[in-house]
Amino acid sequence: MIDEINKEIEKFLSSIVNNKKNISSIIKKSSTSISDDLKKGHITSNVCMVAASILKLNPKNLAEDLKTRLEKIDKFANVEVAGPGFVNISLNREDFVSTIEFINKNKDSFGSSAIGKKNKVQIEFVSANPTGPLHVGHGRGAAYGDAIGRILESTGSIVEKEYYVNDAGRQIDILTASVILRLIKNDISNYFPANGYKGEYIDEIGKKLDKKVKIQDFKSLSIKSSEDPEEEIDNIIHELEKLNNNSWNLIKKFSLKEIVKSIEDDLKAFNVNFDKWFYESSLGKIGDDSSDIALSVNKLIKDGHAYEKDKAIWLNTDISGDDKHRVLVRDNGKATYFASDVAYHKNKIDRGFDKLINVWGADHHGYIKRIEASIENLGSNKNKLAVKLVQFANLFKDGKKVKMSTRSGEFFTLKNLIEDIGSDAARFYYLSKQADQHLDFDLDLAKSDSKENIFYYIQYAHARIVSLEEKALDKFSEIKRNIKNISSGDYKECDNLIHEISKFPDIVNKSANTLQPHVIIYYLKDLSQLFHSFYNDNHVLSESEENMQSILECLIAVKQVISNGLNLLGITPMQKM
């Protein structure tokens, strides 16, 4: 219906505007949508106010002209001009209630659209260092990245979800050293460096190691004490590699594989599945001229965007407004983490994606401009990249904040969280606020069956409708599906629900355009509140058979919308509570 109105609006604009650019600008800046309040009609548009601003005309006069045009359409029962120039449209009763039949016919596809135009979108998210289990701080980014992937797919984009495995950095060496030191701890007086990774998972990796891996040579490790923890762990890594390089590499490979598998398993339990796991090591080394990392750096040098200074290679980041130039290759000839990121983003662009979405922790805010500069300097457009920052969630259990430190071994894992409250409740609360805002996650509330638990409140609405269907079938051997009494106007108590469920496609499109899943949760909360109020005020099963048939048909549509909304968030709708 809104598409039909927009076509009429475009015809109206064409009759008063000669410049096509102005028409395009007006349409882009204006909004025609389901009204927020049924008293204002079913559909409202601010197009006349936007047009008046651009064309220097009187908005009310424009609105009156548009009203005259729209009144000729049979589907509209009433068209009014309101306020400074809003146009409010009321549909004929039959067209208004047809939403129910449309939803129940389209079922799971209701709310989907083609606004994504089959654009290829890559979403890279989580990408936690593979040095230990995922903790609850990673859960928010996982829920967010997966949800926007689902929402973009439902609105017509071709989405690929990717996990970037940082397997080429120093942290993997620290992990390997930590595993070896745990294996030989009895032979070196239980010594363990301050910067090593602790936790039971380190012991578990050691227990799983193939018996063929020789650790005897490592027992002769001589510890060089240092007041600097970083220097101390570097000395240990250097010594362990020297003692038995083959065993070192086997343990390193095995430890990485075990942790990546545990991360993948935890994410699957969280209903997050990646299309691709991209390993940093596949970018190669700076000394290999054929590697991705060397090719990227050399191209930047060749094109005049990178230069040598103090024996290091620097990237000029002025193009993005970064506050200083960034080192790509250190004076010792080693590539920086940034150089790997530059090569990785070039690799993404070369794969032909129309849009790149990076989901990063909020602490990476300062990293955005340098990546944008690298994209521009490599010949692409920085606007291809959208970086969405996610604040870590603070988890509270029994009124106390839960610690999350991988190195200390004191952390509440994502697996613990799923076991405690379930994947669905966890995803819901991670997505319940705008991603870049702080989130305090109360475990006790998430497990409660109170009205304050919005997850429970929404799921209860879905389950209540399922129960109503079952009870109606018990009462009547067959339920004739029709909306006769609602369509005729004999029963109008469902009108607010019908109006609310008709908003769902707009809500999904808004969520896709803004990359904000929380707007779906806010909407589902409002819809559930309307339903619970209706349920409490109306005794559905006590109605006449004709009324009950129409009511159930409406409530089945409400249930479908709740189900579709939850599924977009990766949450399974409950049939029973």
ABEGO torsion letter per residue (X at the ends): XAAAAAAAAAAAAAAABABAAAAAAAAAABBBBBBABAAAEABBBAAAAAAAAAAGBBAAAAAAAAAAAAAABAABABBBBBEAGBBBBBBBAAAAAAAAAAAAAAEAABGBBAAAGGBBBBBBBGGBBBAEBBBAAAAAAAAAAAAAAAAAAAAGBBBBBBBBBBAABAAAAAAAAAAAAAAAAAAAGGBBBAABBBEAAAAAAAAABBAABBAAAAAABBBBBBABAAAAAAAAAAAAAAABAAAAAAAAAAAAAAAAAAAAAAAAAAGBBBABBBBAAAAEBAABAABAAAAAAAAAAAAGABBBBGGBBBBBAAAAGBABBBBABBAAGBBBAAAAAAAAAAAAAAAGBABBBBBBBAAAAAAAAAAAAAAAAAGBBAAABBBBBBBBBBBBBGGBBBBBBAAAGBBBBAAAAAAAAEAAAAAAAAAABBAABBBBBBAAAAABABAABAAAAAAAAAAAAAAAAAAAAAABABBBBBAAAAAAGABAAAAAAAAAAAAAAAAAAAAAAAGBAAAAAAAAAAAAAAAAAAAAABBAAABBAAAAAAAAAAAAAAAAAAAAAAAAAGBBBBABX
